[in-house]
Amino acid sequence: MASIKESLKAVKQQLASAAQQCARNPEDVKLLAVSKTKPVDAILEAADAGQRAFGENYEQEGVAKIQAIKELRPDLKLEWHFIGPVQGNKTRAIATNFDWVHAVDRERIAKRLSDQRPAGMPPINICIQVNISGEASKSGVTPQEVLSLAKAISAYPNLRLRGLMAIPEPEDDPAKQHEPFKAMKALLGQLQENGFDVDTLSMGMSADMVPAIEEGATVVRIGTAIFGARSYSTE
Ligand SMILES: *Cc1c(COP(=O)(O)O)cnc(C)c1O
């Protein structure tokens, strides 16, 4: 099996070539290494290979790893993204430990994150999760609800609305993978036309990173392709 360092290098090459294919600057696509279920050692291996932005899905697990790494390597400056669903009783720990929250879909959660962001820290970066495939079981707002939630989030002092996030329904047909990403790009454009200063489209995972980049992703969230398969199901 390839080492984390080798896998990371391969993913970066894939990212760069996908960006170049559609005349985008690879630097405009941030690689978020999704380290959920993976140990601190794996994160440090990626960090030592140059990776700085990491994504976690579970508050307890994520905070424990963030704290452990701060103690082990106080000089290492990593950027932490909370990408899982946010429960109301977890907002304080998330607001205290993370730089970004990707999956906000309710004003109540936004308000708690703003209220609980510790004084002296910069505003926490927020993406609105959109249920772009219209799946009954998925979290995320409908496309029609994006504008009103964006207005609500923008009013909170300790939040900075950065853009939109989606997890489209898995689709094996590469031609069909593009549709939800295209729809997300249009929604971001609509926010910009309405005067919101947003720059982020968080979309694309190991299985659909290339079409996401082709449709305008600015953050891709990659776990398996960097760290290998997860040993227990997390979805
Ligand atoms: C687990 C997860 C990822 C990474 O998925 P891979 O298929 O392992 O790349 C990305 N985004 C979210 C929200 C996740 O939960």
The ligand as a Gaussian input file, in Angstrom:
#p B3LYP/6-31G(d) Opt

LIG

0 1
 C      -15.966000      11.357000       4.925000
 C      -16.271000      12.626000       4.219000
 C      -15.498000      13.074000       3.137000
 C      -14.348000      12.273000       2.545000
 O      -14.836000      11.188000       1.833000
 P      -13.853000      10.227000       0.977000
 O      -14.788000       9.528000       0.069000
 O      -13.174000       9.328000       1.945000
 O      -12.899000      11.106000       0.258000
 C      -15.799000      14.286000       2.575000
 N      -16.819000      15.048000       3.036000
 C      -17.593000      14.666000       4.069000
 C      -18.689000      15.536000       4.528000
 C      -17.349000      13.433000       4.679000
 O      -18.144000      13.048000       5.702000

